[in-house]
Every structure is written in structure tokens, then in C-alpha cells.
Amino acid sequence: MAAITYRNASCIYESSDKLAVDSLNLDIKDGEFVVLVGPSGSGKSTALRMLAGLEDIDEGTIEIGGKDMVGVPSKDRDIAMVFQNYALYPNKTVAENMGFALKLRGVPADERRRKVEQAAKLLDLTEFLDRKPAKLSGGQRQRVAMGRAIVREPQVFCMDEPLSNLDAKLRVQTRTEIAALQRRLGTTTVYVTHDQVEAMTMGDRVAVLRFGKLQQFASPSDLYDRPANAFVAGFIGSPAMNLMTLPITSDGVRVGEGSTLELERDQLTELHNAGLNEVTVGIRPEQLEIADSGGIEVVVDLVEDLGSEAYVYTHAGPDVTLVARSIRRSPAKLAETVRLRKQENGVVHLFHPETGERIGK
């Protein structure tokens, strides 16, 4: 096990004029489970491959256990990779697949078998050790790939979207198993995904990337409660945070025709000090409620009934859309006019309309 440090680490692909990863700084603690998340092209997989030695570090450094990895071959970094496509040998049994790396190292057969059986027990694969990959389900194949990494007892696990090929139900089950297994083993893990729900439910801390740049590195709760900028606010959360750029009034911001979303006095002071005429406002769907009076007048575009709750998609003018969560079944009807009000403990987030950076606490 080992701590990992990215220090101004950058990577640029040949024939490209833009950095795939731009001056990335991360301090990952020994034994921590860190998730790299972002949309396609954000640089998350490149950052992982730089750590694994599969991409060159063009600028800066990456350290594993205090040792600089610049120029160190992948095979000498003491890391184990788990890929999206499993990468199993079809002609070998589960046991042979899991123990193959140890065989290449010259580990004696008895010791190989012992380590494979220990990993198989952890992953509930004992009864499948003599089967070929073709006789396994997708989830079982992914556990075999995990087992192959575990038997090596590396300093670091690197996981590149390992659950992307699984169906939704199996993905939820397997991500729970991976998170629990990592906590039992205590091995430092860097995990890449484009799924923000996966990131929020698995990671001790989450690094959000966009266009190769780190946007925020924090615990899931901090990302959700105090996003550093409008991109993180809109990316983290499902459904996404409501984000609107609106004109500032004396007591809040104007929404649609004649409706006002009131702000706290200290927020109004910060906006005044910043000299802004408009601001990007964010509020999460669960912090809006359908009300009989007050609030914002909206027209219902869609009601998404999920059984235990419903999401109401609305608009308050041509450029303002709002989503609210309701615990009531069938809370509104299509094309109906209703009022949305911020809940008593609801939080309104403010972001600079040009830079997107957070304003205030």
C-alpha cells in the first residue's frame, strides 16, 4: 500500500495542440479509495494511465509511496490494473487466469494456488475456479479480473471503468462489492468512471475533471453541498442542480415574469460587493416544493413518477427550466400551472455568471 501524489502532472497526445491532462495536483492517502469522474474527454482515463505507466508524463511528476514514477516502466510500479473489457484468457480456467501473473513471476505452484484460493474466497468464486470465462456471467468475469489483481498484492489498484459492460442491476451490486472489498483489503485505489452516481457512492474522495483540468477534489458530501463552480454543481447530482443565470433584484433574483427567488441578506451583500447585475443561481430539485402560494409560477412539462417519489419538470419562461422533487404521487398534471417554493431549509448556491466560480460560502 502507498500514498499517491500528482504534482503538476500533464500529458499531451502526439499531433494534439491541447493537453489531455493539464497540471493535475492530487494527494491521495495510503489506503484511500479515490474516484476520477468527468464527461468524455475530461482526461480521467489519461490521468489513470499516467499513474499506471501506460501514458508518458510530459510535465510534472507522479509519486507512488514517495518514489518518482517519471521514466519508470509500468511493470516496475507495483500496480494492478482492472479494465472495462475484463481481458481474460479464454483458453485458461478461472484459477489459471487469476494466477497467471504470479506464474510469470516464477511464484511456486503451491503458493500460487493458495493465493488464488484466498482471492476466490473473498470474491465468492471458489466453485468456478475450474471453469473457462465463456461459462461465466459478466459479473463473474469482472470478479475474476478483480481476483487477478488481488493475488498480486500490489501497492495500488487502478480501475478503468470496470463496470461499464454490466447491466444496471448488476452494476449496482458489483460496485457495492468492490467498495466493500477495497475497505477490507485497505489497498490504495484509483477508480475511473463517467457515472457520477457511481463516483458518489464508492469514493472516499472524488476528483471532478473537465477538459483535463481538476475542478474539485473533495468528499462526496462536500461536492454535493458546496460545489466549487457551476460545472461541478450541474454534474454532481441526479437529476442535476437547477442552474439559471438571472437578473439581481433588491431582495433576490427575478425568475420568469414577475416572480422572485429571495436570497439571504449576506448573499445580497456579496453580490453587491461583486458589482454584478446578474448571477448564476443553483438550487437542487429536492429543495423545491410545490406550494399553494408564493414562490415561482411555473408550467408543468413532464411528471416522472418513480413510485416512492416523483420529479416534476417545469418551465417559468422560455429560458428558465426547473425540476422539483415531490414525495407525493401524481403531484401535478401535464401543462398545469403550479407554484414552486424553496423549502425552509433549502440552500441557494451562487456562481459568477462568467467564470462559473462559487460566490460566498
ABEGO torsion letter per residue (X at the ends): XBBBBBBGBBBBBBGBABBABBGBBBBBBBGBBBBBBEBBGAGAAAAAAAAAGABBBABEBBBBGGBBABGBBAAAAGBBBBBAAGGBBAABBAAAAAAAAAAAAGBBAAAAAAAAAAAAAAAGAAAAAABBAAABBAAAAAAAAAAAAAAAGBABBBBBGAAAABBAAAAAAAAAAAAAAAAAAGBBBBBBBABAAAAAAABABBBBBBGGBBABBBBAAAAAABBABAAAAAABEOBBBBBBBBBBBAAEBBBEBGBBBBBBAAAAAAAAAAGBABBBBBBBAAABBBBABEEBBBBBABBBBAGABBBBBBBBEAABBBBBBBABBGABBBGBBBBBBBBAABBBBBBBAAAGBBBEX
